[in-house]
Amino acid sequence: MFETLRAVYENGRLRLLDPVELIEGQEIWLMILTERDRARAALGDLVTDMPRLDHDMDDLALLRELDVTVSDQPPLSADIIAERREGP
């Protein structure tokens, strides 16, 4: 089973924000991702293909780089509207 859960780190412990289906005492493995890590993973190849990407840049610089990279592409909403017009 693979499940993504949200949690908050408080007072040295992780407090789960989502319900889990675990057996009491069951051992599990955790992968910790920050919001930034999760965004990078979701963007996948787009982020790794950016020639000027500095992995230590701040969030605003990262957003500016993303804007530059995708600025010549049509908005996703245009594709969605076209698909709705074409029908199934």
MARFI-758248 format. One record per atom (N, C-alpha, C): y, x, z; atom name; chain. Coordinates in Angstrom, 2 decimals. Layout:
! MARFI-758248
<atom><y>Y</y><x>X</x><z>Z</z><atom>CA</atom><mol>A</mol></atom>
...
! end
This chain:
! MARFI-758248
<atom><y>-1.18</y><x>0.85</x><z>0.00</z><atom>N</atom><mol>A</mol></atom>
<atom><y>0.00</y><x>0.00</x><z>0.00</z><atom>CA</atom><mol>A</mol></atom>
<atom><y>1.24</y><x>0.90</x><z>0.00</z><atom>C</atom><mol>A</mol></atom>
<atom><y>2.19</y><x>0.60</x><z>-0.87</z><atom>N</atom><mol>A</mol></atom>
<atom><y>3.48</y><x>1.29</x><z>-0.91</z><atom>CA</atom><mol>A</mol></atom>
<atom><y>4.54</y><x>0.25</x><z>-0.65</z><atom>C</atom><mol>A</mol></atom>
<atom><y>5.39</y><x>0.51</x><z>0.32</z><atom>N</atom><mol>A</mol></atom>
<atom><y>6.41</y><x>-0.46</x><z>0.69</z><atom>CA</atom><mol>A</mol></atom>
<atom><y>7.71</y><x>0.26</x><z>1.00</z><atom>C</atom><mol>A</mol></atom>
<atom><y>8.81</y><x>-0.28</x><z>0.52</z><atom>N</atom><mol>A</mol></atom>
<atom><y>10.12</y><x>0.28</x><z>0.83</z><atom>CA</atom><mol>A</mol></atom>
<atom><y>10.75</y><x>-0.57</x><z>1.92</z><atom>C</atom><mol>A</mol></atom>
<atom><y>11.19</y><x>0.09</x><z>2.97</z><atom>N</atom><mol>A</mol></atom>
<atom><y>11.80</y><x>-0.59</x><z>4.11</z><atom>CA</atom><mol>A</mol></atom>
<atom><y>13.15</y><x>0.03</x><z>4.42</z><atom>C</atom><mol>A</mol></atom>
<atom><y>14.03</y><x>-0.77</x><z>4.95</z><atom>N</atom><mol>A</mol></atom>
<atom><y>15.32</y><x>-0.26</x><z>5.42</z><atom>CA</atom><mol>A</mol></atom>
<atom><y>15.23</y><x>-0.03</x><z>6.92</z><atom>C</atom><mol>A</mol></atom>
<atom><y>15.92</y><x>0.98</x><z>7.40</z><atom>N</atom><mol>A</mol></atom>
<atom><y>15.94</y><x>1.27</x><z>8.83</z><atom>CA</atom><mol>A</mol></atom>
<atom><y>17.28</y><x>1.90</x><z>9.18</z><atom>C</atom><mol>A</mol></atom>
<atom><y>17.61</y><x>1.86</x><z>10.45</z><atom>N</atom><mol>A</mol></atom>
<atom><y>18.82</y><x>2.49</x><z>10.98</z><atom>CA</atom><mol>A</mol></atom>
<atom><y>18.38</y><x>3.48</x><z>12.04</z><atom>C</atom><mol>A</mol></atom>
<atom><y>18.98</y><x>4.67</x><z>12.00</z><atom>N</atom><mol>A</mol></atom>
<atom><y>18.68</y><x>5.69</x><z>13.01</z><atom>CA</atom><mol>A</mol></atom>
<atom><y>19.65</y><x>5.51</x><z>14.16</z><atom>C</atom><mol>A</mol></atom>
<atom><y>19.12</y><x>5.19</x><z>15.35</z><atom>N</atom><mol>A</mol></atom>
<atom><y>19.94</y><x>4.95</x><z>16.54</z><atom>CA</atom><mol>A</mol></atom>
<atom><y>19.28</y><x>5.60</x><z>17.75</z><atom>C</atom><mol>A</mol></atom>
<atom><y>20.05</y><x>6.35</x><z>18.49</z><atom>N</atom><mol>A</mol></atom>
<atom><y>19.57</y><x>6.94</x><z>19.75</z><atom>CA</atom><mol>A</mol></atom>
<atom><y>18.25</y><x>7.69</x><z>19.58</z><atom>C</atom><mol>A</mol></atom>
<atom><y>18.12</y><x>8.42</x><z>18.48</z><atom>N</atom><mol>A</mol></atom>
<atom><y>16.93</y><x>9.23</x><z>18.27</z><atom>CA</atom><mol>A</mol></atom>
<atom><y>15.72</y><x>8.47</x><z>17.77</z><atom>C</atom><mol>A</mol></atom>
<atom><y>15.88</y><x>7.20</x><z>17.39</z><atom>N</atom><mol>A</mol></atom>
<atom><y>14.75</y><x>6.40</x><z>16.91</z><atom>CA</atom><mol>A</mol></atom>
<atom><y>15.13</y><x>5.63</x><z>15.65</z><atom>C</atom><mol>A</mol></atom>
<atom><y>14.14</y><x>5.32</x><z>14.86</z><atom>N</atom><mol>A</mol></atom>
<atom><y>14.36</y><x>4.48</x><z>13.68</z><atom>CA</atom><mol>A</mol></atom>
<atom><y>14.14</y><x>3.02</x><z>14.08</z><atom>C</atom><mol>A</mol></atom>
<atom><y>15.13</y><x>2.18</x><z>13.79</z><atom>N</atom><mol>A</mol></atom>
<atom><y>15.00</y><x>0.74</x><z>14.03</z><atom>CA</atom><mol>A</mol></atom>
<atom><y>14.85</y><x>0.07</x><z>12.67</z><atom>C</atom><mol>A</mol></atom>
<atom><y>13.70</y><x>-0.58</x><z>12.45</z><atom>N</atom><mol>A</mol></atom>
<atom><y>13.44</y><x>-1.21</x><z>11.16</z><atom>CA</atom><mol>A</mol></atom>
<atom><y>14.30</y><x>-2.45</x><z>10.99</z><atom>C</atom><mol>A</mol></atom>
<atom><y>14.81</y><x>-2.63</x><z>9.77</z><atom>N</atom><mol>A</mol></atom>
<atom><y>15.62</y><x>-3.80</x><z>9.45</z><atom>CA</atom><mol>A</mol></atom>
<atom><y>14.80</y><x>-4.84</x><z>8.69</z><atom>C</atom><mol>A</mol></atom>
<atom><y>13.61</y><x>-4.46</x><z>8.26</z><atom>N</atom><mol>A</mol></atom>
<atom><y>12.74</y><x>-5.36</x><z>7.50</z><atom>CA</atom><mol>A</mol></atom>
<atom><y>11.41</y><x>-5.50</x><z>8.24</z><atom>C</atom><mol>A</mol></atom>
<atom><y>10.75</y><x>-6.66</x><z>8.12</z><atom>N</atom><mol>A</mol></atom>
<atom><y>9.45</y><x>-6.83</x><z>8.77</z><atom>CA</atom><mol>A</mol></atom>
<atom><y>8.37</y><x>-5.97</x><z>8.10</z><atom>C</atom><mol>A</mol></atom>
<atom><y>7.36</y><x>-5.58</x><z>8.87</z><atom>N</atom><mol>A</mol></atom>
<atom><y>6.27</y><x>-4.77</x><z>8.34</z><atom>CA</atom><mol>A</mol></atom>
<atom><y>4.93</y><x>-5.43</x><z>8.65</z><atom>C</atom><mol>A</mol></atom>
<atom><y>3.97</y><x>-5.14</x><z>7.80</z><atom>N</atom><mol>A</mol></atom>
<atom><y>2.60</y><x>-5.64</x><z>8.03</z><atom>CA</atom><mol>A</mol></atom>
<atom><y>1.72</y><x>-4.45</x><z>8.38</z><atom>C</atom><mol>A</mol></atom>
<atom><y>1.79</y><x>-4.02</x><z>9.63</z><atom>N</atom><mol>A</mol></atom>
<atom><y>1.02</y><x>-2.89</x><z>10.11</z><atom>CA</atom><mol>A</mol></atom>
<atom><y>0.17</y><x>-3.32</x><z>11.29</z><atom>C</atom><mol>A</mol></atom>
<atom><y>-0.93</y><x>-2.59</x><z>11.48</z><atom>N</atom><mol>A</mol></atom>
<atom><y>-1.79</y><x>-2.81</x><z>12.63</z><atom>CA</atom><mol>A</mol></atom>
<atom><y>-1.27</y><x>-1.93</x><z>13.76</z><atom>C</atom><mol>A</mol></atom>
<atom><y>-1.24</y><x>-2.46</x><z>14.97</z><atom>N</atom><mol>A</mol></atom>
<atom><y>-0.76</y><x>-1.70</x><z>16.13</z><atom>CA</atom><mol>A</mol></atom>
<atom><y>-1.49</y><x>-0.36</x><z>16.21</z><atom>C</atom><mol>A</mol></atom>
<atom><y>-0.73</y><x>0.73</x><z>16.31</z><atom>N</atom><mol>A</mol></atom>
<atom><y>-1.30</y><x>2.06</x><z>16.41</z><atom>CA</atom><mol>A</mol></atom>
<atom><y>-1.62</y><x>2.71</x><z>15.07</z><atom>C</atom><mol>A</mol></atom>
<atom><y>-1.40</y><x>1.99</x><z>13.98</z><atom>N</atom><mol>A</mol></atom>
<atom><y>-1.68</y><x>2.52</x><z>12.64</z><atom>CA</atom><mol>A</mol></atom>
<atom><y>-0.75</y><x>3.68</x><z>12.33</z><atom>C</atom><mol>A</mol></atom>
<atom><y>-1.31</y><x>4.78</x><z>11.82</z><atom>N</atom><mol>A</mol></atom>
<atom><y>-0.50</y><x>5.94</x><z>11.44</z><atom>CA</atom><mol>A</mol></atom>
<atom><y>-0.03</y><x>5.75</x><z>10.00</z><atom>C</atom><mol>A</mol></atom>
<atom><y>1.24</y><x>6.07</x><z>9.76</z><atom>N</atom><mol>A</mol></atom>
<atom><y>1.82</y><x>5.95</x><z>8.42</z><atom>CA</atom><mol>A</mol></atom>
<atom><y>2.59</y><x>7.22</x><z>8.10</z><atom>C</atom><mol>A</mol></atom>
<atom><y>2.94</y><x>7.39</x><z>6.84</z><atom>N</atom><mol>A</mol></atom>
<atom><y>3.80</y><x>8.49</x><z>6.39</z><atom>CA</atom><mol>A</mol></atom>
<atom><y>5.14</y><x>7.89</x><z>6.01</z><atom>C</atom><mol>A</mol></atom>
<atom><y>6.22</y><x>8.58</x><z>6.33</z><atom>N</atom><mol>A</mol></atom>
<atom><y>7.55</y><x>8.11</x><z>5.99</z><atom>CA</atom><mol>A</mol></atom>
<atom><y>8.24</y><x>9.08</x><z>5.05</z><atom>C</atom><mol>A</mol></atom>
<atom><y>9.02</y><x>8.54</x><z>4.13</z><atom>N</atom><mol>A</mol></atom>
<atom><y>9.89</y><x>9.36</x><z>3.30</z><atom>CA</atom><mol>A</mol></atom>
<atom><y>11.31</y><x>8.89</x><z>3.60</z><atom>C</atom><mol>A</mol></atom>
<atom><y>12.16</y><x>9.78</x><z>4.03</z><atom>N</atom><mol>A</mol></atom>
<atom><y>13.52</y><x>9.44</x><z>4.40</z><atom>CA</atom><mol>A</mol></atom>
<atom><y>14.44</y><x>9.70</x><z>3.21</z><atom>C</atom><mol>A</mol></atom>
<atom><y>15.14</y><x>8.66</x><z>2.76</z><atom>N</atom><mol>A</mol></atom>
<atom><y>16.11</y><x>8.78</x><z>1.68</z><atom>CA</atom><mol>A</mol></atom>
<atom><y>17.45</y><x>8.25</x><z>2.17</z><atom>C</atom><mol>A</mol></atom>
<atom><y>18.50</y><x>9.02</x><z>1.96</z><atom>N</atom><mol>A</mol></atom>
<atom><y>19.83</y><x>8.50</x><z>2.25</z><atom>CA</atom><mol>A</mol></atom>
<atom><y>20.23</y><x>7.58</x><z>1.10</z><atom>C</atom><mol>A</mol></atom>
<atom><y>21.33</y><x>6.86</x><z>1.26</z><atom>N</atom><mol>A</mol></atom>
<atom><y>21.82</y><x>6.01</x><z>0.16</z><atom>CA</atom><mol>A</mol></atom>
<atom><y>22.08</y><x>6.85</x><z>-1.09</z><atom>C</atom><mol>A</mol></atom>
<atom><y>22.62</y><x>8.05</x><z>-0.90</z><atom>N</atom><mol>A</mol></atom>
<atom><y>22.89</y><x>8.92</x><z>-2.03</z><atom>CA</atom><mol>A</mol></atom>
<atom><y>21.59</y><x>9.34</x><z>-2.72</z><atom>C</atom><mol>A</mol></atom>
<atom><y>20.56</y><x>9.71</x><z>-1.93</z><atom>N</atom><mol>A</mol></atom>
<atom><y>19.27</y><x>10.07</x><z>-2.51</z><atom>CA</atom><mol>A</mol></atom>
<atom><y>18.68</y><x>8.89</x><z>-3.29</z><atom>C</atom><mol>A</mol></atom>
<atom><y>18.78</y><x>7.70</x><z>-2.70</z><atom>N</atom><mol>A</mol></atom>
<atom><y>18.24</y><x>6.50</x><z>-3.34</z><atom>CA</atom><mol>A</mol></atom>
<atom><y>18.96</y><x>6.21</x><z>-4.65</z><atom>C</atom><mol>A</mol></atom>
<atom><y>20.29</y><x>6.38</x><z>-4.67</z><atom>N</atom><mol>A</mol></atom>
<atom><y>21.05</y><x>6.16</x><z>-5.89</z><atom>CA</atom><mol>A</mol></atom>
<atom><y>20.66</y><x>7.18</x><z>-6.96</z><atom>C</atom><mol>A</mol></atom>
<atom><y>20.52</y><x>8.43</x><z>-6.57</z><atom>N</atom><mol>A</mol></atom>
<atom><y>20.10</y><x>9.46</x><z>-7.52</z><atom>CA</atom><mol>A</mol></atom>
<atom><y>18.72</y><x>9.14</x><z>-8.10</z><atom>C</atom><mol>A</mol></atom>
<atom><y>17.79</y><x>8.71</x><z>-7.25</z><atom>N</atom><mol>A</mol></atom>
<atom><y>16.45</y><x>8.37</x><z>-7.72</z><atom>CA</atom><mol>A</mol></atom>
<atom><y>16.50</y><x>7.18</x><z>-8.67</z><atom>C</atom><mol>A</mol></atom>
<atom><y>17.33</y><x>6.19</x><z>-8.36</z><atom>N</atom><mol>A</mol></atom>
<atom><y>17.43</y><x>5.00</x><z>-9.22</z><atom>CA</atom><mol>A</mol></atom>
<atom><y>18.04</y><x>5.35</x><z>-10.57</z><atom>C</atom><mol>A</mol></atom>
<atom><y>18.97</y><x>6.28</x><z>-10.59</z><atom>N</atom><mol>A</mol></atom>
<atom><y>19.62</y><x>6.66</x><z>-11.84</z><atom>CA</atom><mol>A</mol></atom>
<atom><y>18.74</y><x>7.58</x><z>-12.68</z><atom>C</atom><mol>A</mol></atom>
<atom><y>17.77</y><x>8.21</x><z>-12.04</z><atom>N</atom><mol>A</mol></atom>
<atom><y>16.78</y><x>9.00</x><z>-12.74</z><atom>CA</atom><mol>A</mol></atom>
<atom><y>17.33</y><x>9.99</x><z>-13.74</z><atom>C</atom><mol>A</mol></atom>
<atom><y>16.91</y><x>9.89</x><z>-14.99</z><atom>N</atom><mol>A</mol></atom>
<atom><y>17.25</y><x>10.84</x><z>-16.04</z><atom>CA</atom><mol>A</mol></atom>
<atom><y>18.75</y><x>10.91</x><z>-16.30</z><atom>C</atom><mol>A</mol></atom>
<atom><y>19.46</y><x>9.82</x><z>-16.09</z><atom>N</atom><mol>A</mol></atom>
<atom><y>20.90</y><x>9.83</x><z>-16.35</z><atom>CA</atom><mol>A</mol></atom>
<atom><y>21.58</y><x>10.91</x><z>-15.52</z><atom>C</atom><mol>A</mol></atom>
<atom><y>21.22</y><x>10.99</x><z>-14.25</z><atom>N</atom><mol>A</mol></atom>
<atom><y>21.84</y><x>11.98</x><z>-13.37</z><atom>CA</atom><mol>A</mol></atom>
<atom><y>21.38</y><x>13.39</x><z>-13.74</z><atom>C</atom><mol>A</mol></atom>
<atom><y>20.10</y><x>13.58</x><z>-14.01</z><atom>N</atom><mol>A</mol></atom>
<atom><y>19.61</y><x>14.93</x><z>-14.29</z><atom>CA</atom><mol>A</mol></atom>
<atom><y>20.06</y><x>15.42</x><z>-15.66</z><atom>C</atom><mol>A</mol></atom>
<atom><y>20.43</y><x>14.53</x><z>-16.56</z><atom>N</atom><mol>A</mol></atom>
<atom><y>20.89</y><x>14.93</x><z>-17.88</z><atom>CA</atom><mol>A</mol></atom>
<atom><y>22.38</y><x>15.24</x><z>-17.93</z><atom>C</atom><mol>A</mol></atom>
<atom><y>23.09</y><x>14.99</x><z>-16.86</z><atom>N</atom><mol>A</mol></atom>
<atom><y>24.53</y><x>15.25</x><z>-16.86</z><atom>CA</atom><mol>A</mol></atom>
<atom><y>24.76</y><x>16.75</x><z>-16.80</z><atom>C</atom><mol>A</mol></atom>
<atom><y>25.38</y><x>17.33</x><z>-17.83</z><atom>N</atom><mol>A</mol></atom>
<atom><y>25.51</y><x>18.78</x><z>-17.88</z><atom>CA</atom><mol>A</mol></atom>
<atom><y>26.34</y><x>19.39</x><z>-16.76</z><atom>C</atom><mol>A</mol></atom>
<atom><y>27.34</y><x>18.67</x><z>-16.24</z><atom>N</atom><mol>A</mol></atom>
<atom><y>28.23</y><x>19.25</x><z>-15.24</z><atom>CA</atom><mol>A</mol></atom>
<atom><y>27.84</y><x>18.84</x><z>-13.82</z><atom>C</atom><mol>A</mol></atom>
<atom><y>26.65</y><x>18.30</x><z>-13.64</z><atom>N</atom><mol>A</mol></atom>
<atom><y>26.26</y><x>17.80</x><z>-12.32</z><atom>CA</atom><mol>A</mol></atom>
<atom><y>26.08</y><x>18.95</x><z>-11.33</z><atom>C</atom><mol>A</mol></atom>
<atom><y>26.80</y><x>18.87</x><z>-10.25</z><atom>N</atom><mol>A</mol></atom>
<atom><y>26.67</y><x>19.82</x><z>-9.14</z><atom>CA</atom><mol>A</mol></atom>
<atom><y>26.03</y><x>19.03</x><z>-8.00</z><atom>C</atom><mol>A</mol></atom>
<atom><y>24.86</y><x>19.42</x><z>-7.57</z><atom>N</atom><mol>A</mol></atom>
<atom><y>24.12</y><x>18.64</x><z>-6.58</z><atom>CA</atom><mol>A</mol></atom>
<atom><y>24.80</y><x>18.61</x><z>-5.21</z><atom>C</atom><mol>A</mol></atom>
<atom><y>25.84</y><x>19.42</x><z>-5.02</z><atom>N</atom><mol>A</mol></atom>
<atom><y>26.56</y><x>19.40</x><z>-3.75</z><atom>CA</atom><mol>A</mol></atom>
<atom><y>27.89</y><x>18.66</x><z>-3.86</z><atom>C</atom><mol>A</mol></atom>
<atom><y>28.17</y><x>18.00</x><z>-5.01</z><atom>N</atom><mol>A</mol></atom>
<atom><y>29.46</y><x>17.33</x><z>-5.17</z><atom>CA</atom><mol>A</mol></atom>
<atom><y>29.54</y><x>16.10</x><z>-4.28</z><atom>C</atom><mol>A</mol></atom>
<atom><y>30.75</y><x>15.73</x><z>-3.92</z><atom>N</atom><mol>A</mol></atom>
<atom><y>30.93</y><x>14.56</x><z>-3.07</z><atom>CA</atom><mol>A</mol></atom>
<atom><y>30.71</y><x>13.28</x><z>-3.88</z><atom>C</atom><mol>A</mol></atom>
<atom><y>30.63</y><x>12.17</x><z>-3.19</z><atom>N</atom><mol>A</mol></atom>
<atom><y>30.32</y><x>10.89</x><z>-3.83</z><atom>CA</atom><mol>A</mol></atom>
<atom><y>31.35</y><x>10.50</x><z>-4.90</z><atom>C</atom><mol>A</mol></atom>
<atom><y>32.63</y><x>10.71</x><z>-4.64</z><atom>N</atom><mol>A</mol></atom>
<atom><y>33.65</y><x>10.35</x><z>-5.62</z><atom>CA</atom><mol>A</mol></atom>
<atom><y>33.52</y><x>11.19</x><z>-6.89</z><atom>C</atom><mol>A</mol></atom>
<atom><y>33.24</y><x>12.47</x><z>-6.73</z><atom>N</atom><mol>A</mol></atom>
<atom><y>33.05</y><x>13.33</x><z>-7.90</z><atom>CA</atom><mol>A</mol></atom>
<atom><y>31.81</y><x>12.89</x><z>-8.68</z><atom>C</atom><mol>A</mol></atom>
<atom><y>30.76</y><x>12.51</x><z>-7.98</z><atom>N</atom><mol>A</mol></atom>
<atom><y>29.55</y><x>12.02</x><z>-8.64</z><atom>CA</atom><mol>A</mol></atom>
<atom><y>29.85</y><x>10.75</x><z>-9.44</z><atom>C</atom><mol>A</mol></atom>
<atom><y>30.59</y><x>9.82</x><z>-8.85</z><atom>N</atom><mol>A</mol></atom>
<atom><y>30.95</y><x>8.59</x><z>-9.56</z><atom>CA</atom><mol>A</mol></atom>
<atom><y>31.80</y><x>8.88</x><z>-10.79</z><atom>C</atom><mol>A</mol></atom>
<atom><y>32.73</y><x>9.84</x><z>-10.69</z><atom>N</atom><mol>A</mol></atom>
<atom><y>33.53</y><x>10.22</x><z>-11.85</z><atom>CA</atom><mol>A</mol></atom>
<atom><y>32.65</y><x>10.78</x><z>-12.96</z><atom>C</atom><mol>A</mol></atom>
<atom><y>31.68</y><x>11.62</x><z>-12.60</z><atom>N</atom><mol>A</mol></atom>
<atom><y>30.77</y><x>12.19</x><z>-13.60</z><atom>CA</atom><mol>A</mol></atom>
<atom><y>29.95</y><x>11.09</x><z>-14.26</z><atom>C</atom><mol>A</mol></atom>
<atom><y>29.49</y><x>10.12</x><z>-13.47</z><atom>N</atom><mol>A</mol></atom>
<atom><y>28.72</y><x>9.00</x><z>-14.04</z><atom>CA</atom><mol>A</mol></atom>
<atom><y>29.57</y><x>8.19</x><z>-15.00</z><atom>C</atom><mol>A</mol></atom>
<atom><y>30.82</y><x>7.95</x><z>-14.62</z><atom>N</atom><mol>A</mol></atom>
<atom><y>31.72</y><x>7.20</x><z>-15.50</z><atom>CA</atom><mol>A</mol></atom>
<atom><y>31.91</y><x>7.91</x><z>-16.83</z><atom>C</atom><mol>A</mol></atom>
<atom><y>32.08</y><x>9.23</x><z>-16.79</z><atom>N</atom><mol>A</mol></atom>
<atom><y>32.25</y><x>10.01</x><z>-18.02</z><atom>CA</atom><mol>A</mol></atom>
<atom><y>30.99</y><x>9.94</x><z>-18.87</z><atom>C</atom><mol>A</mol></atom>
<atom><y>29.83</y><x>10.02</x><z>-18.23</z><atom>N</atom><mol>A</mol></atom>
<atom><y>28.55</y><x>10.04</x><z>-18.95</z><atom>CA</atom><mol>A</mol></atom>
<atom><y>28.27</y><x>8.72</x><z>-19.65</z><atom>C</atom><mol>A</mol></atom>
<atom><y>28.59</y><x>7.60</x><z>-19.00</z><atom>N</atom><mol>A</mol></atom>
<atom><y>28.24</y><x>6.30</x><z>-19.58</z><atom>CA</atom><mol>A</mol></atom>
<atom><y>29.42</y><x>5.63</x><z>-20.28</z><atom>C</atom><mol>A</mol></atom>
<atom><y>30.56</y><x>6.27</x><z>-20.34</z><atom>N</atom><mol>A</mol></atom>
<atom><y>31.76</y><x>5.63</x><z>-20.88</z><atom>CA</atom><mol>A</mol></atom>
<atom><y>31.63</y><x>5.28</x><z>-22.36</z><atom>C</atom><mol>A</mol></atom>
<atom><y>30.81</y><x>6.00</x><z>-23.11</z><atom>N</atom><mol>A</mol></atom>
<atom><y>30.68</y><x>5.72</x><z>-24.54</z><atom>CA</atom><mol>A</mol></atom>
<atom><y>29.57</y><x>4.71</x><z>-24.83</z><atom>C</atom><mol>A</mol></atom>
<atom><y>28.93</y><x>4.17</x><z>-23.80</z><atom>N</atom><mol>A</mol></atom>
<atom><y>27.86</y><x>3.20</x><z>-23.97</z><atom>CA</atom><mol>A</mol></atom>
<atom><y>28.41</y><x>1.79</x><z>-23.74</z><atom>C</atom><mol>A</mol></atom>
<atom><y>27.89</y><x>0.80</x><z>-24.49</z><atom>N</atom><mol>A</mol></atom>
<atom><y>28.34</y><x>-0.58</x><z>-24.26</z><atom>CA</atom><mol>A</mol></atom>
<atom><y>27.90</y><x>-1.05</x><z>-22.88</z><atom>C</atom><mol>A</mol></atom>
<atom><y>28.63</y><x>-1.97</x><z>-22.28</z><atom>N</atom><mol>A</mol></atom>
<atom><y>28.25</y><x>-2.46</x><z>-20.96</z><atom>CA</atom><mol>A</mol></atom>
<atom><y>26.92</y><x>-3.21</x><z>-21.01</z><atom>C</atom><mol>A</mol></atom>
<atom><y>26.18</y><x>-3.15</x><z>-19.94</z><atom>N</atom><mol>A</mol></atom>
<atom><y>24.90</y><x>-3.84</x><z>-19.85</z><atom>CA</atom><mol>A</mol></atom>
<atom><y>25.06</y><x>-5.34</x><z>-20.08</z><atom>C</atom><mol>A</mol></atom>
<atom><y>26.18</y><x>-5.89</x><z>-19.67</z><atom>N</atom><mol>A</mol></atom>
<atom><y>26.41</y><x>-7.33</x><z>-19.82</z><atom>CA</atom><mol>A</mol></atom>
<atom><y>26.38</y><x>-7.73</x><z>-21.30</z><atom>C</atom><mol>A</mol></atom>
<atom><y>26.81</y><x>-6.84</x><z>-22.19</z><atom>N</atom><mol>A</mol></atom>
<atom><y>26.77</y><x>-7.15</x><z>-23.63</z><atom>CA</atom><mol>A</mol></atom>
<atom><y>25.33</y><x>-7.31</x><z>-24.10</z><atom>C</atom><mol>A</mol></atom>
<atom><y>24.42</y><x>-6.47</x><z>-23.61</z><atom>N</atom><mol>A</mol></atom>
<atom><y>23.00</y><x>-6.59</x><z>-23.96</z><atom>CA</atom><mol>A</mol></atom>
<atom><y>22.41</y><x>-7.89</x><z>-23.42</z><atom>C</atom><mol>A</mol></atom>
<atom><y>22.78</y><x>-8.25</x><z>-22.20</z><atom>N</atom><mol>A</mol></atom>
<atom><y>22.25</y><x>-9.47</x><z>-21.59</z><atom>CA</atom><mol>A</mol></atom>
<atom><y>22.72</y><x>-10.69</x><z>-22.37</z><atom>C</atom><mol>A</mol></atom>
<atom><y>24.00</y><x>-10.73</x><z>-22.72</z><atom>N</atom><mol>A</mol></atom>
<atom><y>24.54</y><x>-11.86</x><z>-23.49</z><atom>CA</atom><mol>A</mol></atom>
<atom><y>23.86</y><x>-11.95</x><z>-24.85</z><atom>C</atom><mol>A</mol></atom>
<atom><y>23.64</y><x>-10.82</x><z>-25.52</z><atom>N</atom><mol>A</mol></atom>
<atom><y>22.96</y><x>-10.82</x><z>-26.82</z><atom>CA</atom><mol>A</mol></atom>
<atom><y>21.54</y><x>-11.35</x><z>-26.69</z><atom>C</atom><mol>A</mol></atom>
<atom><y>20.82</y><x>-10.95</x><z>-25.65</z><atom>N</atom><mol>A</mol></atom>
<atom><y>19.45</y><x>-11.43</x><z>-25.45</z><atom>CA</atom><mol>A</mol></atom>
<atom><y>19.43</y><x>-12.94</x><z>-25.21</z><atom>C</atom><mol>A</mol></atom>
<atom><y>20.39</y><x>-13.44</x><z>-24.47</z><atom>N</atom><mol>A</mol></atom>
<atom><y>20.44</y><x>-14.89</x><z>-24.19</z><atom>CA</atom><mol>A</mol></atom>
<atom><y>20.73</y><x>-15.68</x><z>-25.46</z><atom>C</atom><mol>A</mol></atom>
<atom><y>21.56</y><x>-15.12</x><z>-26.33</z><atom>N</atom><mol>A</mol></atom>
<atom><y>21.87</y><x>-15.79</x><z>-27.60</z><atom>CA</atom><mol>A</mol></atom>
<atom><y>20.67</y><x>-15.82</x><z>-28.51</z><atom>C</atom><mol>A</mol></atom>
<atom><y>19.88</y><x>-14.73</x><z>-28.50</z><atom>N</atom><mol>A</mol></atom>
<atom><y>18.70</y><x>-14.64</x><z>-29.37</z><atom>CA</atom><mol>A</mol></atom>
<atom><y>17.58</y><x>-15.57</x><z>-28.89</z><atom>C</atom><mol>A</mol></atom>
<atom><y>17.51</y><x>-15.78</x><z>-27.59</z><atom>N</atom><mol>A</mol></atom>
<atom><y>16.47</y><x>-16.64</x><z>-27.05</z><atom>CA</atom><mol>A</mol></atom>
<atom><y>15.15</y><x>-15.89</x><z>-26.90</z><atom>C</atom><mol>A</mol></atom>
<atom><y>14.11</y><x>-16.61</x><z>-26.41</z><atom>N</atom><mol>A</mol></atom>
<atom><y>12.81</y><x>-15.95</x><z>-26.15</z><atom>CA</atom><mol>A</mol></atom>
<atom><y>12.08</y><x>-15.57</x><z>-27.42</z><atom>C</atom><mol>A</mol></atom>
! end
